Amino acid sequence: MEKKFIGAGLCAGLISGIITYVFARLFLQPQVSAAITYEEGRASAQEALDSAGAHAHDHGEVFSRAMQANLGAAVGSIAFALCMGALFAVAFTLLWSHVGSRHPDTDPRWVAAALGAAGFISVFAIPYLVYPANPPAVGSDETIGARTSAFLTITLVSVLAAVASTMLVTGWLRARFGGLVSALAGVAVYLAAIAVTATILPRFDEVPGPLMNGSAIAYPGFPADVLGAFRMYTIADHAVLWASLTTVFALFLTALRQTRRPEAATFQPK
């Protein structure tokens, strides 16, 4: 049964990756294009201000913008969704081996739904609140390593804290204090871990301001509407990913239940 779960996760990841790419192509890509246009215009303005040409930029590209927006984005979206689908299936297998053995009447689709919600919150939403996504032209090249490390750190802490909180709720606390108290305690432990980590990690505020030529504005700052739309559609894009991944995986679980022998109604893993 575990192999079927993994297969279902990969198939769900593939389908959700295609759906996510289409959504991003329709809604996110225009914001990326607008950011690239701003970046190129600002670079040209900077070069015009620098008579010595010290700040000239090399705009040579290995891949064209069209290839990056189409083939590159499609491959990246599907590859990421496949990874998430595989990890989702592994997490579901471990979780169901615990829940299904203790509560055999539990519908596995509800377990998948809870896992999808927890994954969206811990893998994306909480790290995103600490370090929101930025379009091209936002962020300094000098801090890209620090920003990447900080984001990976908060994501790792978020996932580990979510796992620890879940074990705390379903284990020691639940047996002694009941479901409600243990759930509140688990949420408190999770939020405390995130708050402490976010306080320790560095902050980055690198949205470009106006390019000045003395007291005059040579080129405006990064447009707030593009930044806001990019971040809003990024949230929606990941919501589509996790919702479609969870839904398709739950449909596969329904199909697996229907193909099992009538006497194996508890859907126990083996």
C-alpha positions in Angstrom: 0.0 0.0 0.0 2.9 2.4 0.7 4.0 2.1 -2.9 0.5 3.0 -4.1 0.6 6.1 -1.8 3.9 7.2 -3.3 2.6 6.7 -6.8 -0.5 8.6 -5.9 1.6 11.4 -4.6 3.7 11.6 -7.7 0.7 11.6 -10.0 -1.0 14.3 -7.8 2.2 16.3 -7.9 2.4 16.1 -11.7 -1.2 17.2 -12.1 -0.9 20.0 -9.6 2.3 21.2 -11.2 0.6 21.6 -14.5 -2.3 23.5 -12.9 0.1 25.7 -11.0 2.1 26.5 -14.1 -1.0 27.6 -16.0 -2.1 29.8 -13.1 1.4 31.4 -12.8 1.6 31.9 -16.5 -1.7 33.8 -16.5 -1.3 35.9 -13.4 2.3 35.9 -12.1 4.2 36.2 -15.3 2.7 39.6 -16.2 4.0 40.9 -12.8 7.4 39.4 -13.5 7.5 41.0 -16.9 6.6 44.4 -15.4 9.4 44.0 -12.9 11.9 43.1 -15.6 10.9 46.2 -17.6 11.5 48.3 -14.5 14.9 46.7 -13.9 16.0 47.3 -17.5 14.7 50.9 -17.4 16.5 51.6 -14.1 19.7 50.1 -15.5 19.5 52.3 -18.5 18.9 55.4 -16.4 21.9 54.5 -14.2 24.1 54.1 -17.2 23.0 57.5 -18.5 23.9 59.0 -15.2 27.4 57.4 -15.1 29.4 59.2 -17.8 32.4 56.9 -17.1 30.3 53.7 -17.7 31.4 52.2 -14.4 28.0 50.9 -13.6 27.3 49.4 -17.1 25.5 46.1 -17.0 25.9 43.1 -19.2 22.4 42.1 -20.4 23.6 39.0 -22.2 21.4 36.0 -21.4 22.0 32.3 -21.8 18.3 31.7 -22.2 15.8 34.2 -23.7 13.1 35.7 -21.6 10.5 33.9 -23.7 12.2 30.5 -22.9 12.4 31.3 -19.2 8.8 32.3 -19.1 7.5 29.2 -20.9 9.7 26.1 -20.9 11.8 27.2 -17.9 8.8 28.1 -15.7 6.9 24.9 -16.8 9.9 22.6 -15.9 10.4 24.4 -12.6 6.8 24.3 -11.6 6.3 20.6 -12.4 9.6 19.6 -10.8 8.8 21.4 -7.6 5.3 20.0 -7.5 6.6 16.4 -8.1 8.9 16.9 -5.1 6.1 18.2 -3.0 3.9 15.3 -4.1 6.5 12.7 -3.1 7.1 14.3 0.3 3.3 14.6 0.8 2.9 10.9 0.1 5.7 10.0 2.5 4.2 12.2 5.2 0.8 10.8 4.6 2.1 7.2 4.8 3.8 7.9 8.2 0.7 9.8 9.5 -1.8 7.2 8.4 0.2 4.3 9.8 -0.3 6.1 13.2 -3.8 7.3 12.8 -5.2 4.4 10.9 -3.9 1.8 13.4 -5.4 3.7 16.4 -8.6 5.0 14.7 -9.5 2.5 11.9 -12.8 4.2 11.2 -11.1 7.5 10.2 -11.6 8.5 6.6 -8.1 8.8 5.1 -9.2 11.6 2.9 -9.7 13.8 5.9 -6.2 12.9 7.1 -4.9 14.0 3.6 -6.9 17.2 3.9 -5.4 18.0 7.3 -2.0 17.2 6.1 -2.4 19.5 3.1 -3.5 22.4 5.3 -0.6 21.8 7.6 1.8 21.6 4.7 0.6 24.9 3.2 0.9 26.6 6.5 4.3 25.2 7.6 6.1 24.9 4.3 4.8 28.1 2.6 2.6 30.5 4.6 4.7 31.0 7.8 8.1 31.3 6.0 6.4 33.6 3.5 5.1 35.9 6.3 8.7 36.2 7.6 10.3 36.6 4.2 7.8 37.6 1.5 8.7 36.7 -2.1 10.2 39.4 -4.3 10.0 39.9 -8.1 13.1 40.7 -10.2 14.8 44.0 -9.4 13.9 43.7 -5.7 16.8 42.6 -3.5 20.5 43.2 -3.6 23.0 40.8 -5.3 25.3 41.1 -2.3 22.7 39.7 0.1 21.3 36.8 -2.0 23.3 34.2 -0.1 22.1 35.6 3.3 18.5 35.8 2.1 18.5 32.3 0.8 20.0 30.9 4.0 17.6 32.8 6.2 14.6 31.6 4.2 15.8 28.0 4.3 16.4 28.2 8.0 12.9 29.6 8.8 11.3 26.9 6.5 13.2 24.1 8.2 12.3 25.4 11.6 8.7 25.7 10.6 8.4 22.2 9.3 10.3 20.6 12.3 8.2 22.7 14.8 5.0 21.6 13.0 6.1 17.9 13.3 7.1 18.3 16.9 3.8 20.1 17.8 1.8 17.4 16.1 3.6 14.7 18.0 3.1 16.6 21.2 -0.7 17.0 20.5 -1.3 13.4 19.5 0.9 11.9 22.1 1.7 12.9 25.7 -0.6 15.9 26.1 -3.7 14.4 24.5 -3.6 11.4 26.8 -3.5 13.7 29.9 -5.4 16.9 29.0 -7.7 16.0 26.1 -7.9 17.2 22.5 -8.6 20.9 22.9 -5.9 21.7 25.5 -3.3 19.7 23.7 -4.2 21.4 20.4 -3.8 24.8 21.9 -0.6 23.8 23.5 0.8 22.5 20.2 -0.1 25.7 18.4 1.5 27.8 21.2 4.7 25.7 20.9 4.8 26.1 17.2 4.2 29.9 17.2 6.8 30.3 19.9 9.5 28.5 17.9 8.7 30.6 14.8 8.7 33.9 16.8 12.1 33.1 18.4 13.6 32.1 15.1 12.2 35.1 13.2 13.6 37.4 15.9 17.1 35.9 15.6 17.3 35.9 11.8 18.2 39.0 9.9 15.7 41.3 8.2 15.9 42.5 4.6 14.2 45.6 3.2 15.7 46.1 -0.2 12.9 47.4 -2.4 14.5 50.0 -4.7 13.8 53.6 -4.0 14.0 56.4 -6.5 17.2 56.8 -8.4 18.4 60.3 -7.7 20.4 62.8 -9.8 21.2 65.3 -7.1 17.9 66.5 -5.8 16.0 65.4 -8.9 14.5 62.0 -9.5 16.1 60.3 -12.4 14.0 57.2 -12.3 11.2 56.3 -9.9 11.3 53.7 -7.2 9.9 50.2 -7.7 6.2 50.4 -8.4 4.2 49.4 -5.3 1.3 48.0 -7.3 3.6 45.5 -9.1 5.2 44.4 -5.8 1.8 44.0 -4.2 0.3 42.1 -7.1 3.3 39.8 -7.3 3.1 38.9 -3.6 -0.7 38.4 -3.8 -0.5 36.1 -6.8 2.4 34.2 -5.2 0.2 33.4 -2.2 -2.6 32.4 -4.6 -0.2 30.3 -6.7 0.9 28.2 -3.7 -2.7 27.9 -2.5 -3.6 26.4 -5.9 -0.6 24.1 -5.6 -1.5 22.7 -2.2 -5.2 22.6 -2.8 -4.9 20.8 -6.1 -2.2 18.4 -4.7 -4.4 17.5 -1.8 -7.6 17.2 -3.8 -6.0 14.9 -6.5 -4.3 12.8 -3.8 -7.7 12.4 -2.0 -9.3 11.3 -5.3 -6.6 8.6 -5.6 -7.3 7.5 -2.1 -11.0 7.2 -3.1 -10.0 5.0 -6.0 -7.8 2.9 -3.9 -10.6 2.3 -1.4 -13.0 1.3 -4.1 -10.6 -1.3 -5.6 -9.9 -3.0 -2.3 -11.7 -6.2 -1.2 -15.1 -5.5 0.5 -13.9 -7.0 3.7 -10.9 -4.6 3.9 -13.1 -1.6 4.6 -10.8 -0.1 7.2 -8.2 0.8 4.5 -5.4 -0.3 6.8 -1.8 0.2 5.4 0.3 -2.9 4.9 
